[in-house]
């Protein structure tokens, strides 16, 4: 069953611009292979509410997509094992 989701990625500022874009592209390609990406919004560098891994800032990205509900657990698993991501969240949108 397809549902609409949004995910926010907080990427480490220790990565250069090219590596950051490659990381975001990796996840948009993964989502596209298992659903469809509606939009990708780059929010830019923002100060974190608290330090994560001794970092005070992160690059924020919002991805809106549709996918099967089974894919979300796999997406979260891949997020957890990916270096360079400080925090992630996936939220199902109300219809």
Beta strands, then each sheet from edge to edge (+ up, - down):
strand 1: 2-12
strand 2: 35-52
strand 3: 55-68
strand 4: 85-92
sheet 1: 2+ 3- 1+ 4-
end
